[in-house]
Amino acid sequence: MDTGEFHLPRSRAANERLHSLIPGGAHTYAKGDDQYPEHLAPVISHGRGAHVWDVDGNRYVEYGSGLRSVSLGHAHPRVTEAVRREIDRGANFVRPSVVELEAAECFLATVPTAEMVKFAKNGSDATTAAVRLARAVTGRPRVALCADQPFFSVDDWFIGTTPMSAGIPGPTNELTVTFPYGDLAATEELLTRYEGEVACLILEAATQTEPPAGYLEGLRALADKHGCVLVFDEMITGLRWSEAGAQGLYGVVPDLSTFGKALGNGFAVSALAGRRELMERGGLRHSEERVFLLSTTHGAETHSLAAATAVLRTYVEEGVTARLHALGERLAAGVREAASAMGVGDHVVVRGRASNLVFATLDERGRPSQEYRTLFLRGLLAGGVLAPSFVVSSALDEADIEHTVDAVAQACAVYRKALDAGDPTPWLGGRPVKPVFRRRA
């Protein structure tokens, strides 16, 4: 692969226009063109199933669609039919629509470990509502979040802990403390150090590794012992781990949980769910001080809730989670085989649960490398694969996976050349891709 043979002139021009009008050139930092090789960030025209087309006319097999939100594939017929039906009936009213009732009933039937649910439009609103509710019911100020997980919210209580903390007051940051994943002793030490101050423990029950035996049960016991609220962020694990999320798979029930991403198959919907005793504090049927839980103009948008209902029913009726795992296992095996065959099996590494695969790109010394990631992404793009991760959708078929594995093999051949040269620079075509969270642009 010559570094000059793949060009995206229309995408490049569109990216320049995007940057002139939109800070960062995208509405999510993880979609920014800094996450892709220089001048090779496709601007999307449309998508169908597991494929997308850019404005230059190139077709790609797409992974991680919509930052893991489009798990059934683009323009899924059952979802789009439900959306079209509601659009013709009105999108928003001055009183609740019956669609809100239907969506809540469907969600709670699918996630039976929750007793009440409230919908919103994005994950940050849901996780922040969980934190506010935990603080209200416990009367405590501190939030304890898992330090080994990359993202929980755009709001101050979390973003203040990242390198992009500009604009967050120091006293706010001081109220957020962290605990390591998988280490119950360290978590108990934290809760003891701040005895009576921690409102909640918030974490993803699992991400790239399975929880150690007894870990989630131990967290449940620690939360009960120290009187704090246990919150599972199920934005990624929801539907992808099981139809009922990680809590359904592992059998550990949190007090509160938050869902989004796959819930709408790309339509804007998220959810806060949990125990009635806690959730009702955001309602009208109690005598305690009121909690401003979630109150969103567009949270009840009918077509998005119809999309969520259609997604939930499709997952349950068609066994989508099992299909995601089967597709992921096939893809992971193919990528590992291709990497090994090209002599880079120790450098291009596939990790994670089969339904949520990511890849690591390691240098000559086995260290994570943005330069080698750039080289690898460039090879995938040239081969017609758009893959910031290898997170699958159920719309993939065997031909798509074979195509992906072929592209991986070609990219790995270049990867081997760069390793042999001890310098990937000649194959980068420009600056390397950058981490999302960094202090300077």
C-alpha positions as CSV (number, residue, x, y, z in Angstrom):
1,M,0.0,0.0,0.0
2,D,1.6,3.2,-1.1
3,T,0.7,6.1,1.2
4,G,-0.4,8.2,-1.7
5,E,-2.8,5.9,-3.5
6,F,-6.0,6.5,-1.4
7,H,-7.5,10.0,-1.5
8,L,-10.8,11.5,-0.2
9,P,-11.0,14.9,-1.8
10,R,-14.7,15.6,-1.2
11,S,-14.5,14.3,2.3
12,R,-11.4,16.5,2.9
13,A,-13.3,19.6,1.6
14,A,-16.3,18.8,3.7
15,N,-14.2,18.3,6.8
16,E,-12.8,21.8,6.3
17,R,-16.3,23.3,6.1
18,L,-17.3,21.3,9.2
19,H,-14.4,22.7,11.2
20,S,-15.3,26.3,10.1
21,L,-18.9,25.9,11.4
22,I,-18.8,23.3,14.2
23,P,-16.2,23.3,17.0
24,G,-14.1,20.1,16.5
25,G,-15.8,19.5,13.1
26,A,-18.1,16.9,14.6
27,H,-20.7,16.5,17.4
28,T,-18.8,13.8,19.3
29,Y,-15.1,14.1,20.0
30,A,-14.7,10.4,19.2
31,K,-15.9,11.1,15.6
32,G,-13.4,13.9,15.1
33,D,-11.0,13.7,12.1
34,D,-8.1,13.7,14.5
35,Q,-9.1,10.1,15.2
36,Y,-8.3,9.1,11.6
37,P,-5.2,9.4,9.4
38,E,-4.6,12.9,8.1
39,H,-7.0,13.7,5.2
40,L,-8.5,10.3,5.4
41,A,-11.5,10.9,7.6
42,P,-14.6,10.0,5.5
43,V,-17.6,12.2,5.6
44,I,-20.6,9.9,5.4
45,S,-23.3,10.2,2.8
46,H,-25.6,7.4,3.8
47,G,-25.7,3.9,5.2
48,R,-27.6,0.6,4.9
49,G,-27.2,-2.5,6.9
50,A,-23.5,-3.0,7.7
51,H,-22.3,-0.6,5.0
52,V,-21.8,3.1,4.7
53,W,-20.9,5.3,1.7
54,D,-18.8,8.5,1.9
55,V,-19.3,11.7,-0.1
56,D,-16.5,10.5,-2.4
57,G,-18.6,7.5,-3.4
58,N,-16.5,4.8,-1.5
59,R,-18.4,2.0,0.2
60,Y,-17.1,0.6,3.5
61,V,-17.9,-2.2,5.8
62,E,-18.5,-0.3,9.0
63,Y,-17.8,-1.2,12.6
64,G,-18.7,0.5,15.9
65,S,-21.5,2.1,13.9
66,G,-22.7,5.3,15.6
67,L,-20.3,4.8,18.4
68,R,-21.8,1.4,19.1
69,S,-25.4,2.6,18.9
70,V,-26.4,1.1,15.5
71,S,-26.2,-2.6,16.5
72,L,-29.0,-3.8,14.1
73,G,-27.5,-2.1,11.1
74,H,-28.4,1.2,9.4
75,A,-32.0,1.7,8.3
76,H,-33.2,-1.5,9.9
77,P,-36.7,-2.2,8.4
78,R,-38.5,-3.0,11.7
79,V,-37.1,0.1,13.4
80,T,-37.7,2.5,10.5
81,E,-41.2,1.2,10.0
82,A,-42.0,2.0,13.7
83,V,-40.4,5.4,13.4
84,R,-42.4,6.3,10.2
85,R,-45.6,5.2,11.8
86,E,-45.2,7.6,14.7
87,I,-43.9,10.5,12.7
88,D,-47.2,10.7,10.9
89,R,-49.0,10.8,14.3
90,G,-47.1,13.7,15.8
91,A,-43.7,13.8,17.6
92,N,-44.3,15.7,20.9
93,F,-47.4,16.7,22.9
94,V,-48.2,18.8,26.0
95,R,-49.2,15.6,27.9
96,P,-47.6,12.1,27.9
97,S,-48.2,10.0,24.8
98,V,-49.4,6.4,25.1
99,V,-46.1,5.6,23.3
100,E,-44.3,6.5,26.5
101,L,-46.3,3.9,28.4
102,E,-45.7,1.2,25.7
103,A,-41.9,1.9,25.7
104,A,-41.7,1.8,29.5
105,E,-43.6,-1.5,29.6
106,C,-41.4,-3.0,26.9
107,F,-38.2,-1.8,28.6
108,L,-39.1,-3.2,32.0
109,A,-40.3,-6.5,30.6
110,T,-36.9,-6.8,28.9
111,V,-34.9,-5.6,31.9
112,P,-36.9,-7.2,34.8
113,T,-34.3,-6.3,37.4
114,A,-35.5,-2.6,37.1
115,E,-38.8,-1.5,38.5
116,M,-39.2,2.0,37.0
117,V,-37.7,3.8,34.0
118,K,-37.4,7.3,32.7
119,F,-36.3,8.1,29.2
120,A,-34.0,10.9,28.0
121,K,-32.0,11.7,24.8
122,N,-28.4,11.0,25.7
123,G,-26.3,8.9,28.1
124,S,-24.8,11.8,30.0
125,D,-28.2,13.1,31.1
126,A,-29.1,9.6,32.4
127,T,-25.8,9.1,34.4
128,T,-25.9,12.6,35.8
129,A,-29.5,12.0,36.9
130,A,-28.4,8.8,38.6
131,V,-25.7,10.7,40.5
132,R,-28.1,13.5,41.5
133,L,-30.6,10.9,42.7
134,A,-28.0,9.0,44.7
135,R,-26.8,12.2,46.3
136,A,-30.4,13.2,47.2
137,V,-31.4,9.8,48.8
138,T,-28.1,9.4,50.7
139,G,-27.6,13.1,51.6
140,R,-23.9,12.6,50.7
141,P,-21.7,14.7,48.4
142,R,-19.1,12.4,46.9
143,V,-19.3,10.3,43.7
144,A,-17.0,7.3,43.4
145,L,-16.4,6.2,39.9
146,C,-14.3,3.4,38.3
147,A,-11.0,4.8,37.4
148,D,-10.2,2.2,34.7
149,Q,-13.1,3.1,32.4
150,P,-13.0,5.9,29.9
151,F,-16.3,7.8,29.9
152,F,-19.4,8.3,32.0
153,S,-20.7,11.8,31.2
154,V,-20.0,15.2,29.7
155,D,-21.1,16.8,33.0
156,D,-18.7,18.4,35.5
157,W,-18.7,15.5,38.0
158,F,-16.9,13.3,35.4
159,I,-15.2,15.6,32.8
160,G,-13.3,17.3,35.6
161,T,-11.4,14.0,36.1
162,T,-10.2,13.9,32.5
163,P,-7.4,15.9,30.8
164,M,-10.1,18.0,29.2
165,S,-11.1,19.6,32.5
166,A,-10.9,23.3,31.4
167,G,-13.9,25.1,32.7
168,I,-14.6,22.8,35.7
169,P,-14.1,24.4,39.1
170,G,-11.7,22.7,41.4
171,P,-14.2,22.2,44.3
172,T,-16.4,20.2,41.9
173,N,-13.5,17.9,41.0
174,E,-12.7,17.3,44.7
175,L,-16.1,15.7,45.1
176,T,-15.3,12.9,42.6
177,V,-13.1,10.1,43.9
178,T,-12.1,6.9,42.1
179,F,-11.7,3.2,42.7
180,P,-9.9,0.5,40.6
181,Y,-11.9,-2.1,38.7
182,G,-11.7,-5.6,40.2
183,D,-10.2,-4.5,43.5
184,L,-12.7,-4.9,46.4
185,A,-10.1,-4.2,49.1
186,A,-9.1,-0.9,47.5
187,T,-12.8,0.1,47.1
188,E,-13.5,-0.7,50.7
189,E,-10.5,1.3,51.8
190,L,-11.9,4.3,49.8
191,L,-15.4,3.9,51.4
192,T,-13.8,3.7,54.8
193,R,-11.6,6.7,54.2
194,Y,-14.7,8.7,53.2
195,E,-17.1,7.0,55.5
196,G,-20.5,8.5,55.3
197,E,-19.5,10.8,52.4
198,V,-19.9,8.6,49.2
199,A,-23.3,8.8,47.6
200,C,-22.7,6.1,44.9
201,L,-20.4,3.7,43.2
202,I,-20.7,4.0,39.4
203,L,-19.1,1.7,36.9
204,E,-19.5,-0.4,33.8
205,A,-20.1,-3.9,35.2
206,A,-17.7,-5.2,32.4
207,T,-15.9,-3.8,29.4
208,Q,-12.8,-5.4,27.9
209,T,-12.4,-8.0,30.6
210,E,-14.9,-10.2,32.4
211,P,-15.4,-9.3,36.1
212,P,-13.4,-11.4,38.5
213,A,-15.3,-14.1,40.3
214,G,-17.3,-12.6,43.0
215,Y,-16.4,-9.0,42.2
216,L,-19.8,-7.6,41.3
217,E,-21.4,-9.5,44.2
218,G,-18.7,-8.0,46.4
219,L,-19.4,-4.5,45.2
220,R,-23.1,-5.0,45.9
221,A,-22.2,-6.1,49.4
222,L,-19.9,-3.1,49.9
223,A,-22.6,-0.6,48.7
224,D,-25.1,-2.1,51.2
225,K,-22.6,-2.1,54.0
226,H,-21.6,1.5,53.6
227,G,-25.0,2.8,52.7
228,C,-24.2,4.0,49.1
229,V,-26.1,3.5,45.9
230,L,-24.7,1.0,43.3
231,V,-25.0,2.3,39.7
232,F,-24.3,0.3,36.6
233,D,-23.5,2.3,33.5
234,E,-25.0,-0.1,30.8
235,M,-24.6,2.3,27.9
236,I,-22.3,-0.3,26.2
237,T,-23.3,-3.5,28.0
238,G,-27.0,-2.9,27.6
239,L,-28.4,-5.3,25.0
240,R,-24.8,-6.3,23.8
241,W,-24.1,-8.4,26.9
242,S,-27.6,-9.8,27.2
243,E,-31.0,-8.4,26.3
244,A,-31.2,-7.3,30.0
245,G,-27.7,-6.0,30.0
246,A,-24.8,-6.9,32.2
247,Q,-27.1,-7.1,35.2
248,G,-29.1,-9.8,33.4
249,L,-26.0,-11.7,32.4
250,Y,-24.2,-11.7,35.8
251,G,-27.2,-11.7,38.0
252,V,-26.1,-8.8,40.2
253,V,-28.8,-6.1,40.6
254,P,-27.8,-2.5,40.9
255,D,-29.9,0.1,42.6
256,L,-29.8,2.2,39.4
257,S,-28.7,1.6,35.9
258,T,-28.4,3.7,32.7
259,F,-28.9,2.5,29.1
260,G,-28.5,4.1,25.7
261,K,-26.4,3.4,22.6
262,A,-28.0,0.2,21.2
263,L,-31.4,1.0,22.7
264,G,-32.4,3.2,19.8
265,N,-30.4,1.7,16.9
266,G,-29.1,5.3,16.2
267,F,-32.2,7.2,17.3
268,A,-31.7,9.5,20.3
269,V,-32.9,7.7,23.4
270,S,-31.4,6.8,26.7
271,A,-32.9,5.5,30.0
272,L,-32.4,5.7,33.7
273,A,-33.8,2.6,35.4
274,G,-33.8,1.2,38.9
275,R,-35.5,0.4,42.2
276,R,-38.9,2.0,42.7
277,E,-37.9,3.3,46.1
278,L,-35.2,5.4,44.6
279,M,-36.8,6.3,41.3
280,E,-40.0,7.5,42.9
281,R,-38.0,10.3,44.6
282,G,-38.0,11.9,41.2
283,G,-41.8,11.6,41.0
284,L,-44.9,12.9,42.7
285,R,-45.9,10.0,45.0
286,H,-43.8,10.5,48.0
287,S,-43.5,12.9,51.0
288,E,-39.8,13.6,50.8
289,E,-37.9,16.6,49.3
290,R,-38.4,16.6,45.5
291,V,-35.5,15.6,43.2
292,F,-35.3,17.2,39.8
293,L,-34.5,13.9,38.2
294,L,-35.0,14.0,34.4
295,S,-37.2,16.6,32.8
296,T,-36.5,16.9,29.1
297,T,-38.6,18.4,26.3
298,H,-37.6,15.8,23.8
299,G,-37.3,12.8,26.1
300,A,-40.7,11.7,25.1
301,E,-40.3,12.2,21.4
302,T,-42.6,9.5,20.0
303,H,-40.6,8.2,17.1
304,S,-37.4,7.7,19.2
305,L,-39.4,5.8,21.9
306,A,-41.1,3.7,19.1
307,A,-37.6,3.0,17.8
308,A,-36.5,1.8,21.3
309,T,-39.6,-0.5,21.5
310,A,-38.9,-2.0,18.1
311,V,-35.2,-2.5,19.0
312,L,-36.1,-4.3,22.3
313,R,-38.6,-6.5,20.6
314,T,-36.3,-7.4,17.8
315,Y,-33.5,-8.3,20.2
316,V,-35.7,-10.6,22.2
317,E,-37.6,-12.2,19.3
318,E,-34.7,-12.7,17.0
319,G,-31.9,-13.5,19.5
320,V,-29.8,-10.6,18.3
321,T,-27.4,-10.7,21.3
322,A,-26.4,-14.3,20.5
323,R,-25.9,-13.3,16.8
324,L,-23.6,-10.4,17.8
325,H,-21.5,-12.8,19.8
326,A,-21.3,-15.3,17.0
327,L,-20.3,-12.6,14.5
328,G,-17.7,-11.2,16.8
329,E,-16.2,-14.6,17.5
330,R,-15.9,-15.2,13.8
331,L,-14.4,-11.8,13.1
332,A,-11.9,-12.1,16.0
333,A,-10.7,-15.5,14.8
334,G,-10.2,-14.2,11.3
335,V,-8.3,-11.1,12.4
336,R,-6.1,-13.0,14.7
337,E,-5.3,-15.6,12.0
338,A,-4.6,-12.8,9.4
339,A,-2.3,-10.9,11.9
340,S,-0.4,-14.1,12.8
341,A,0.0,-15.1,9.1
342,M,1.6,-11.7,8.4
343,G,3.9,-12.0,11.5
344,V,2.2,-9.3,13.6
345,G,0.1,-11.4,15.8
346,D,1.8,-9.9,18.9
347,H,1.2,-6.4,17.6
348,V,-2.3,-6.3,16.2
349,V,-4.3,-7.6,19.2
350,V,-8.1,-8.1,19.3
351,R,-9.6,-7.7,22.8
352,G,-12.9,-7.6,24.5
353,R,-16.2,-9.5,24.6
354,A,-17.2,-10.8,21.2
355,S,-20.1,-8.4,20.9
356,N,-17.8,-5.4,21.8
357,L,-14.4,-6.0,20.2
358,V,-11.6,-3.4,20.1
359,F,-8.1,-3.7,18.8
360,A,-4.7,-2.6,20.1
361,T,-1.8,-1.6,17.9
362,L,1.6,-2.2,19.5
363,D,5.0,-1.1,18.5
364,E,8.3,-3.0,18.3
365,R,8.5,-3.1,22.1
366,G,4.9,-4.1,22.7
367,R,3.8,-0.6,23.7
368,P,0.5,0.9,22.5
369,S,1.3,3.1,19.5
370,Q,-0.8,5.9,17.9
371,E,1.6,5.8,14.9
372,Y,1.0,2.1,14.3
373,R,-2.7,2.7,14.8
374,T,-2.6,5.3,12.1
375,L,-0.8,2.9,9.7
376,F,-3.4,0.2,10.5
377,L,-6.4,2.4,10.1
378,R,-5.0,3.7,6.8
379,G,-4.7,0.2,5.5
380,L,-8.3,-0.7,6.6
381,L,-9.7,2.4,4.9
382,A,-7.9,1.7,1.7
383,G,-9.4,-1.8,1.9
384,G,-12.9,-0.5,2.3
385,V,-13.3,-1.0,6.1
386,L,-14.2,1.8,8.4
387,A,-13.2,0.5,11.8
388,P,-12.2,2.6,14.8
389,S,-13.0,-0.6,16.6
390,F,-14.3,-4.1,15.6
391,V,-17.6,-3.7,17.4
392,V,-20.1,-5.7,15.2
393,S,-23.7,-5.1,14.1
394,S,-26.1,-7.9,13.4
395,A,-26.3,-6.7,9.8
396,L,-22.9,-8.1,9.0
397,D,-22.7,-11.3,6.9
398,E,-20.0,-13.8,6.1
399,A,-18.9,-11.9,3.0
400,D,-18.5,-8.7,5.1
401,I,-16.3,-10.5,7.6
402,E,-14.2,-12.1,4.8
403,H,-13.8,-8.7,3.2
404,T,-12.7,-7.3,6.6
405,V,-10.2,-10.1,7.2
406,D,-8.7,-9.5,3.7
407,A,-8.3,-5.8,4.4
408,V,-6.7,-6.6,7.8
409,A,-4.2,-9.0,6.1
410,Q,-3.2,-6.3,3.7
411,A,-2.8,-3.7,6.4
412,C,-0.8,-6.2,8.5
413,A,1.6,-6.8,5.6
414,V,2.5,-3.1,5.7
415,Y,2.6,-3.2,9.5
416,R,5.2,-6.0,9.2
417,K,7.3,-3.8,6.9
418,A,7.2,-0.9,9.3
419,L,8.2,-3.1,12.2
420,D,11.1,-4.4,10.2
421,A,12.1,-0.9,9.4
422,G,11.8,0.1,13.0
423,D,9.9,3.2,12.0
424,P,6.3,3.5,10.8
425,T,6.6,7.1,9.7
426,P,7.0,6.5,5.9
427,W,3.6,4.7,5.9
428,L,1.6,7.3,7.9
429,G,0.9,9.8,5.2
430,G,0.9,12.6,7.8
431,R,0.4,13.2,11.5
432,P,-0.6,10.3,13.7
433,V,-4.1,9.9,15.1
434,K,-4.5,11.4,18.5
435,P,-6.2,10.3,21.8
436,V,-9.6,11.8,22.4
437,F,-8.8,13.0,25.9
438,R,-5.8,15.4,25.8
439,R,-5.2,18.8,27.4
440,R,-4.1,20.6,24.2
441,A,-5.7,20.4,20.7
